[in-house]
């Protein structure tokens, strides 16, 4: 391991494949997640724009982390972060992050059948967080071996887009609960199609995040599941999830900063552009520093995961700076004055996404506790 660490050289620059992937994602999102399209989607009240999802799928962006043997591109954490950062820069809601994390986890830990199941052609997601527990705590959800397979009992919260296949962390490892219509889920009901109080093996109480996206609290009551991997995969799943959240946060902060810089350059007060006031430029600089700190931790963590190196500390720092990105959005909002509170102005979308992403990681205190435990 020491030789591996000495020989490895971190490069924050994107290689040719990653840059092409970034350009593809940026170009597609500029068209399919334009301001007009996002506003139309918000008026419609749907959890996500199906047209955007279909465009991402047609471009192969939902399958970049699927193994080549299962029809995907066979890419890893860095490429996942590249695509999700572009999605964050548009503050585009949708199941892209949940699908990329679940397909990458299946690629790393699953068997060929499970990898062929989670191909990015349909929405899939992960169930990691539990009520009253930090993200890094061992799962309280229990897995029990029966004569005909495994069953899960427990509760997960903040499960995004729970209409498809679910990858669930439990005390005995990582498990797959298939979407309805499969023999593997006989006796279980798909989370998206059940209501509170039904006596099913899987029950979800639907809710909406501040971004308008669908999330749910999912209860498993002896729910039939397939084992994907043992307990060693639980920490790896958490790291992939945190990198995905941090990548989106990096894009969100970059998009909000771009809006803010344009505003202070063009907005005039007392006959001068706001950007000419030292107090304003200092605050913009603070936001920029926050963005750079997040980027350094994000790319370091993603790169180390891709290289098979210890990544816990780097990813924990990325998680902490994700919560700081949410705080920086208050500065962006303040620099916009009253316009920052206008829901017809795009900054509100970035603000909602930043708060939601910080919430997914449990907030700053939870990340600081994790960093302290790793020190």
C-alpha positions in Angstrom: 0.0 0.0 0.0 2.9 2.4 0.8 4.4 1.9 -2.6 1.0 2.4 -4.2 0.5 5.7 -2.4 4.0 6.9 -3.3 3.6 6.0 -7.0 0.1 7.5 -7.3 0.0 11.1 -8.6 -3.2 13.0 -8.3 -4.3 15.0 -11.4 -7.2 17.3 -11.1 -7.3 17.8 -14.9 -9.9 15.9 -16.9 -8.6 13.4 -19.4 -9.9 13.2 -23.0 -12.7 10.8 -22.2 -13.8 12.8 -19.1 -13.7 16.1 -21.0 -15.8 14.7 -23.8 -18.2 13.4 -21.3 -18.4 16.9 -19.6 -19.0 18.6 -23.0 -21.7 16.1 -23.8 -23.5 16.5 -20.5 -23.1 20.3 -20.6 -24.5 20.6 -24.1 -27.4 18.3 -23.5 -28.4 20.0 -20.3 -28.1 23.5 -21.9 -30.8 22.4 -24.3 -32.9 20.0 -22.2 -32.7 21.9 -18.8 -32.9 25.5 -20.0 -34.5 28.1 -17.8 -37.7 27.9 -19.9 -37.8 24.1 -19.6 -37.2 24.2 -15.8 -39.9 26.8 -15.3 -42.4 24.7 -17.4 -41.5 21.7 -15.3 -42.1 23.5 -12.0 -45.5 24.7 -13.2 -46.4 21.1 -14.1 -45.8 19.8 -10.6 -44.2 16.5 -11.8 -41.2 15.2 -9.7 -39.0 15.4 -12.7 -39.0 16.2 -16.5 -39.5 12.9 -18.3 -38.2 14.6 -21.5 -34.9 15.4 -19.8 -34.6 11.9 -18.4 -35.2 10.4 -21.9 -32.6 12.7 -23.4 -30.0 11.7 -20.8 -30.8 8.0 -21.4 -30.7 8.3 -25.2 -27.3 10.0 -24.9 -26.0 7.1 -22.7 -25.4 9.3 -19.7 -27.5 7.2 -17.4 -25.4 4.1 -18.2 -21.9 5.5 -17.9 -21.2 3.5 -14.7 -22.7 0.3 -16.0 -20.1 -2.4 -16.9 -19.4 -2.8 -20.6 -20.5 -6.5 -20.2 -23.9 -5.1 -19.3 -24.1 -2.6 -22.1 -22.7 0.5 -20.3 -19.5 2.5 -20.6 -17.8 0.9 -17.6 -16.7 4.3 -16.1 -16.2 5.2 -12.4 -16.5 7.7 -9.6 -14.7 10.6 -11.4 -16.9 10.3 -14.5 -20.0 10.1 -12.3 -18.9 13.3 -10.6 -18.2 15.0 -13.9 -21.7 14.4 -15.2 -23.4 15.2 -11.8 -21.5 18.5 -11.5 -23.0 19.6 -14.8 -26.5 18.6 -13.7 -25.9 20.6 -10.5 -24.8 23.6 -12.5 -28.3 23.7 -14.0 -30.0 22.8 -10.7 -31.9 20.2 -12.8 -34.1 17.9 -10.7 -34.3 14.3 -11.7 -33.2 10.7 -10.8 -29.8 10.9 -12.5 -27.8 10.9 -9.3 -29.7 8.1 -7.7 -29.4 6.0 -10.8 -25.7 6.7 -11.3 -24.9 5.8 -7.7 -26.9 2.6 -7.8 -25.5 1.4 -11.1 -22.0 2.2 -10.0 -22.5 0.3 -6.7 -23.9 -2.7 -8.7 -20.9 -2.5 -11.0 -18.5 -2.6 -8.1 -20.3 -5.1 -5.8 -23.0 -7.0 -7.8 -23.0 -10.2 -9.7 -23.5 -10.2 -13.5 -27.2 -10.7 -13.2 -27.6 -7.7 -10.9 -25.4 -5.6 -13.2 -27.6 -6.5 -16.1 -30.6 -5.5 -14.0 -29.3 -2.0 -13.1 -28.4 -0.7 -16.5 -29.6 2.9 -16.3 -32.4 2.2 -18.8 -34.9 2.6 -15.9 -34.7 4.6 -12.7 -33.0 2.9 -9.8 -32.0 4.3 -6.4 -30.3 3.8 -3.1 -31.7 3.6 0.5 -28.9 4.6 2.9 -30.1 7.1 5.5 -32.0 6.1 8.6 -34.1 8.3 11.0 -32.1 9.6 13.9 -28.8 8.1 12.8 -25.8 9.7 11.2 -24.9 8.6 7.7 -21.7 7.0 8.9 -23.4 4.9 11.6 -23.7 1.2 11.1 -27.2 0.5 9.5 -29.9 -0.4 12.0 -31.9 -2.1 9.2 -31.5 -5.8 9.7 -31.1 -8.6 7.2 -32.2 -12.2 8.0 -31.4 -15.3 6.1 -34.4 -17.5 5.4 -34.6 -20.8 3.6 -35.7 -19.2 0.4 -33.5 -16.1 0.6 -33.0 -12.9 2.6 -35.5 -10.5 4.1 -35.0 -6.9 5.3 -36.6 -5.2 8.3 -36.1 -1.5 9.1 -36.7 2.0 7.9 -34.9 4.3 5.5 -35.5 8.0 5.0 -34.8 10.5 2.2 -35.0 7.8 -0.5 -35.1 9.6 -3.9 -37.4 8.4 -6.7 -38.3 5.1 -5.0 -40.3 3.8 -8.0 -37.5 1.4 -9.3 -35.0 -1.1 -8.1 -33.7 -0.3 -4.6 -30.1 -0.9 -3.3 -30.4 -1.0 0.5 -27.7 -1.0 3.2 -28.3 -3.3 6.1 -26.3 -4.8 9.0 -25.4 -7.8 6.8 -24.4 -5.8 3.8 -25.8 -4.4 0.6 -29.1 -5.7 -0.8 -31.3 -5.3 -3.9 -35.1 -5.1 -3.7 -36.4 -5.3 -7.2 -39.2 -3.2 -8.7 -42.6 -4.7 -9.1 -43.4 -7.4 -11.7 -40.5 -9.7 -10.8 -40.6 -13.0 -9.1 -37.9 -11.8 -6.7 -40.4 -9.3 -5.2 -43.4 -11.6 -4.8 -45.3 -10.4 -1.8 -43.7 -7.0 -1.8 -45.1 -3.8 -3.2 -43.1 -1.1 -5.0 -42.5 1.9 -2.8 -43.9 4.4 -5.3 -47.2 2.6 -5.5 -48.1 2.0 -1.9 -49.6 4.2 0.8 -49.1 4.5 4.6 -50.8 1.8 6.5 -50.8 -1.0 3.9 -49.7 -4.3 5.2 -47.0 -4.9 2.6 -43.4 -5.9 2.8 -42.3 -2.5 1.5 -44.2 0.6 2.5 -43.3 4.1 1.5 -44.7 7.4 2.7 -44.1 9.8 -0.1 -43.0 13.4 0.4 -41.2 16.1 -1.5 -37.8 17.7 -1.0 -37.3 21.5 -1.1 -36.4 21.1 -4.7 -39.8 19.6 -5.5 -38.2 16.2 -6.1 -39.8 13.0 -4.9 -38.4 11.4 -1.8 -39.9 8.8 0.6 -39.5 7.2 4.0 -39.5 3.5 3.2 -40.3 0.8 5.8 -39.2 -2.8 5.2 -41.2 -5.5 7.0 -39.6 -8.8 6.2 -39.2 -7.6 2.6 -37.7 -10.2 0.2 -34.3 -9.0 -1.0 -31.2 -10.3 -2.9 -27.8 -10.0 -1.3 -25.4 -8.0 -3.4 -22.4 -7.9 -1.1 -21.4 -8.2 2.5 -20.9 -5.6 5.2 -17.7 -4.4 3.6 -19.8 -2.8 0.8 -21.8 -0.6 3.2 -18.9 1.9 3.7 -18.2 1.9 0.0 -21.8 2.6 -0.8 -21.8 5.6 1.6 -18.6 7.0 -0.1 -20.1 6.8 -3.5 -23.3 8.5 -2.3 -21.3 11.3 -0.6 -19.2 11.9 -3.8 -22.4 12.1 -5.9 -24.0 14.6 -3.5 -20.8 16.7 -3.3 -20.5 16.7 -7.1 -24.0 18.1 -7.4 -23.3 20.7 -4.7 -20.1 21.8 -6.6 -22.2 22.4 -9.7 -24.9 24.2 -7.8 -22.5 26.5 -6.2 -20.7 27.2 -9.5 -24.1 28.0 -11.1 -25.1 30.3 -8.2 -21.8 32.0 -8.2 -22.0 32.7 -12.0 -25.4 34.3 -11.5 -24.1 36.4 -8.6 -21.1 37.6 -10.5 -23.2 38.6 -13.5 -25.6 40.4 -11.1 -23.0 42.5 -9.3 -21.3 43.4 -12.5 -24.5 44.7 -14.1 -26.4 46.1 -11.1 -25.6 49.7 -10.3 -26.0 51.6 -7.1 -25.0 55.2 -6.3 -23.8 55.5 -9.9 -21.4 52.5 -9.6 -21.6 48.8 -10.4 -22.0 46.7 -7.2 -18.8 44.9 -8.2 -16.8 48.1 -7.6 -17.6 48.1 -3.8 -15.0 46.4 -1.8 -17.5 44.8 0.6 -19.2 43.1 -2.3 -16.0 41.8 -3.9 -14.9 40.4 -0.5 -18.2 38.5 -0.2 -17.9 37.2 -3.7 -14.4 36.1 -3.0 -15.6 34.2 0.1 -18.0 32.2 -2.1 -15.3 31.5 -4.6 -13.0 30.2 -1.9 -15.8 27.9 -0.6 -16.3 26.6 -4.1 -12.6 25.9 -4.6 -12.4 24.1 -1.3 -15.3 21.9 -2.2 -13.8 21.1 -5.6 -10.4 20.1 -4.2 -12.0 17.7 -1.7 -14.5 16.4 -4.3 -12.0 15.5 -7.0 -9.5 14.2 -4.5 -12.1 11.9 -3.0 -13.5 10.7 -6.4 -10.0 10.1 -7.8 -8.9 8.1 -4.7 -12.1 6.0 -5.0 -11.4 5.4 -8.7 -7.8 4.4 -7.9 -8.7 2.0 -5.1 -6.9 4.2 -2.5 -8.2 5.1 1.0 -10.7 7.9 0.4 -12.6 8.2 3.7 -11.0 11.5 4.9 -11.1 13.2 1.5 -14.8 12.2 1.0 -15.7 13.4 4.5 -14.1 16.8 3.7 -16.1 16.9 0.5 -19.2 16.2 2.6 -18.4 19.0 5.0 -17.7 21.5 2.2 -21.0 20.5 0.7 -22.7 21.9 3.8 -20.6 25.0 3.6 -21.8 25.4 0.0 -25.3 25.7 1.3 -24.2 28.4 3.7 -22.5 30.2 0.8 -25.8 30.4 -1.0 -27.0 32.8 1.7 -24.3 35.1 0.6 -25.3 34.8 -3.0 -28.9 35.6 -2.0 -27.8 38.6 0.1 -25.8 40.0 -2.8 -28.9 39.9 -5.0 -30.9 41.9 -2.5 -34.7 41.5 -2.9 -34.2 39.8 -6.3 -32.6 36.8 -4.4 -36.0 36.1 -2.8 -37.9 36.2 -6.1 -39.1 32.7 -7.0 -39.3 33.7 -10.6 -35.5 34.3 -10.6 -33.3 31.2 -11.0 -31.3 31.7 -7.8 -34.1 30.3 -5.7 -33.6 26.9 -7.5 -29.9 26.8 -6.6 -30.7 27.8 -3.0 -33.2 25.0 -2.7 -30.9 22.4 -4.2 -28.0 23.4 -2.0 -30.1 23.1 1.2 -31.4 19.7 0.1 -28.0 18.3 -0.7 -26.6 19.5 2.7 -29.6 17.8 4.3 -28.9 14.5 2.6 -25.5 14.4 4.4 -27.0 15.3 7.8 -25.6 18.8 8.0 -22.3 20.3 9.0 -22.2 18.9 12.6 -22.6 15.3 11.3 -19.8 15.8 8.8 -17.5 17.4 11.5 -18.2 14.4 13.8 -17.2 12.1 11.0 -14.0 14.0 10.3 -13.1 14.0 14.0 -13.7 10.2 14.2 -11.4 9.7 11.2 -8.6 11.9 12.6 
